[in-house]
Structure formats: C-alpha cells, structure tokens
Amino acid sequence: MSEHIQISRDHLVQVIRIARPEKKNALTRDMYAAMTRALMEGDADEGVRTHLLLGQPGMFSSGNDIADFIAVAQEGALGGEVLAFLEALAGVKKPLVSGVDGIAVGIGTTVNLHCDLTFATSRTVFRTPFVELGLVPEAGSSLLYPAAIGGQRAFAALVMGEPLSAQEAQAAGLIYRIVGEELLEATAMQAAQKLASLPPEAVRQSKALLKAPREPLLDRIREEASLFGERLSSREAMEAFQAFMSRKAS
C-alpha cells in the first residue's frame, strides 16, 4: 500500500485520501495500485457502503507524476497499474463521492466523471491538458466528457486544454455542488453517510441503472490506453515532458 494513499473508515464510509502534498498530489503507479485495491476491497466488504475520495487543502490532484510517466514511456505502454485503476473506476458498484479543492488536473479532473456526486470549492479549476503533453484523453473521458458537458465544450477542454472553473463545471453538470473550503470535507462526508444509510441493494441497482453501459466504457478506456501508451513514447510527448521538467527545475 502506498504511503501517499491513506485509507480510513467512518462508520460505513471508506475514505480514500490522496496525501502527497509536497508533489501537489501527483499520482504514481504505486498510488494507483493502492486506490485500485481500496476500491475493490471496499466493494467486496459488507462493512463498506460508500467510497469517499478526497485530496489535500488546495490540491485534489495535479495529475500523473511526470517523472513516473517518463519511466513508463520507456516501456511504450500505459502502466498496468493505471489501467487497472481506470477499469476499477468504471466497475465500482458502490456509490463514489468526491470532494475536490483547488488543483484538479488530468486524472484529477477525469476521475470525477466516474463519481456519483462531486463537491468542489469555488477556487477549484478543472484542467485536462493531455494534448499539450503530446498525449490523448484517458479514463473514458473521450466518451464521458461530451455526454456530460457537450461536444464543443468537451473538445475545448480535452484538446485545447481550456480550464473549467468550479462555477462552469457546475453549470455544465460536471459536478454536483460548490461549497466553502472549510465545509468541503464535512459536506462530502455527510452525503456519503446519507448514501450509506439507504438500502444498499436498492442503491447499487439504482447506480447501475444511471451509469453508462460498462462494456462500451471499458472498450473506450482500453482504446484510449492503447493510444496513450503509444503517445507516451512519441517525440512530441518526450519533448513536452522535458519542457515541463525544465520549467519545474528553473
């Protein structure tokens, strides 16, 4: 289990907290593996009825760790840990609630497409700069984003990398509610606890009815992953990664 993913329980709610503030909650393969394990074990545990995904104050996640990406690029494929996490997201049976504050980049945005309720603060900005890094969309976002916010807005976000403010995201239906920074976690937990108090099988079946069909979503996730893996080792991506690392070092 990664030290940067903290797993805890609050009654019937499993809390999955991203805890790598020194790197703005950038995700590594070990962190993906830890979250996958938590989702799968929580889904199989009768003592868990709801998953709650949280970050740190001011930073939900800055996306994939670029240094980790560079290592993955040598393999010429999207890391197995990443794909396993995305497939677990697509298949999670119990409600998944998220509380997002501040930075939400890449997977820090697209993970919320798989959440049943997302609460965010007014200072949150959702960004998906995949193409800027020489990559393509992931996490099924090329399928889910247009359905959630419309084709043109999705193109602007996924291809041009245009950000969405919390207010724009709420108006577009990407998130459920905007709350104050000091109330974010308590509000998200309250919603998670309310879901946990409802008849669990009725909740599970209702969630399944509301979600996009799983097989087409998995097919899209895998198609994206294949292209993503190819792009990781492309010259465009390597140049973008090197430029990013140079900016960080300066």
N, C-alpha and C positions, 0 to 999 in steps of 0.2 A: 504494500500500500504506500502510495506517495505521501511524503510528509507535507506536501503542499495541497493535499485534498483532505479536509477534515470532515469526518463522518460522525454525526451525533444523532440522538433521538430526543424528541419532545413528545412524550406520550405516543401517539400513533403516527407521528410525522418523522420521517427520516430527513435530516438536514445534510445536504452536501455543500460544503463551503470551499470555494477556491481561495487558497491562502498563500499567495506568493506576491505580496505587495511590493517587494524590492524589485520585481520584474513586471510590475503592473498587471499581475495575474496572467502573464503569458503562459500558454499551455504547452507542456512537453508530452512525449509519448507515455511516460510513467503516470502523468496526471490523467491522461485519457483513460489509461488502463484502470486506474483507481476509480474513476467515475463510472466506467462500464461495470465494474464489479459491484459497486454500490447499487446501481440501478437494477441489475439482475438479481442480486441477493435480496434487495428490498422488495422487488416484485414477487419473489418466492416466499417471503416471510409474512405470515399472517399477522404478525405484530406491527407491520407497516401498512398504512392505508394511503399515505400521500408522500410524495417526494417534494422537497423544497430545495431549490438551487439558489445559492447566494454567493456574492463576492466579498469585496472589502469596501470600506467607505471611499467613494470617489472612483472606484475601479471595479467593474464587474469582470471584464477580461479584455486585454489588448490583443487577443487572438493567439495564433500559433507562435511559439517561440521561434524566431527566425534562425537562430543558431541550430536549433533542433531540426528545422526544415532543411538547412544546408546539409546536415548529416544524412537526412532522409533522401535528399536529392542524389546522393552517391549511389543509393540503391535503385534509383529510377522508378520508384513506385510510392504511392501514398502509404505511409506506415500502417501495418496491420492493426496497431492499437487505435489509430484514428478511425479507420473504417469500422472496427468493432464497436467503437463508441457511437458512431453515427447510426449503425444498424440497431444498437440498443435503444437509442433515442426514438427511432422510428417504431420500435416494437414495445416500448414501455406500456404496461397495461394499467398501472395505477396513475391517478392524477399527478401531473408535474407542474408545480408552481415555481415561478422565479421572481426574485427581487433584484432589480438592476439599478445601479447607481454609477453615474459618471461614464467612464470609458467602456464602450461596448463595440469592439472592432472584430470583423471577420466572424469566427465562430462565436464570439461574444455577442454578436447580433443574431446569427442564424440559428443558434441553439433555441432561441425564444420562439422560432417558428414551430417547434415541437412541443412547446409548453401549452398547457391548457389555460393558465392565467399568468400574465406577466404584469408586475407592478414596477414602475420606474419613477425616478425622481426627475424634476424639471431640468436638472443640469445634465441629464443623460443624453448622449449623442450616439446614434447607431450608424456605423460605417462598415462597408463591405468592399475594401479596396483590392479585390482579387486581381483584376486586370492590371492595376498599377504595378503589381508584383509579378506580372507575366504569367498569372495563373487563371483559373476559371472558377466559377462558383462551386460551393460544396454544400454538404448537409441537406441535399434535396432542395436547396434554395432556388434553383432554376425552375423548379416545379411549384414550390410553395409560395415564393415571394410574389409572382404575378397573380396567383389566386388570392393572396391576402391584400395586396395594395394596387393591383392593376399593372398591365403590361408595360406602359411607358414609364411609370414611376419605378417599377422593378428594374427596367433597363438602365435608368439613370443611376440607381443605387448599385446594381451588380456590375455594370460595365463601366460607367463613368466614375463610379466611386463616390457619388454625391451623398452627403450625410443626411440623415433624418433626425430632426430634433425630437425630443420626447413628445412634444405637442403635435408634431406632424405624424409621428408614429401612432399616437392615439387616434387622431382623426382618420388615419388610413386603416385602422383596425389591427395594427401590428401588435399593440399592447392593450391591456385591459384598463389600467388606471394609472394616473400620475399622483404621487403622494409626496409629502415632505420628506426630506432626507432623514430627519430624526424619527419618522414614523414608518419608514420603508419596511424594515425587517418585522416589526410588530404587526403591520398590516398584512404582509405576505404570510406570516405565520398564522394570523387569525383566519385568513382564507383557507390555508392548508388544514387547520384544525377543523374548520367547518366542514370541509370536504371529507375529512377523516371520520366525522361523526355521522355521516349519511350511510344508508345501507350499502355496503361495499360492492355487492354483486350488481346492484342497480347502477351504481356509479361506473363500474367497469364497463358494463354493457352500453351505457349512455355515451361514455367517452369513445368507445369503439365505433358507435354509430356516427358520431360527429367528426371523427378523424378521416383524413383522406385514405382511400384504399391502400393497404400496406404494401402489396406486391408492386404496384406501379411506383410507389415511393421508393421502395428498396431498389428497384431497377434503375431509377434515376440517380439515387445515391451512388450506386456502383458504377454507372456510366460516368458520372462526374468524377468519381475517384480514379477511374482509369485515365481520363483526360488530365486530371490534376497531377497524377503521377508522372505522366509524360511531360507536362509543363514544368514540373519541378526541376528536371534536368536540362531544360532548354536554355539556350544562351540568354534569351530575354529575361527569364526568371533569375538566373545566376547574376546577371548584371544588376537587376533590381535589388536582389538580396545584398550584393556587395555595396551598392549605393546606400541602402538602409543601414548597414553595419557601419559604414564610414560616417554617416550623419550622427549615429549614436556615439561614436568614438570622439567626434570633434566637440 
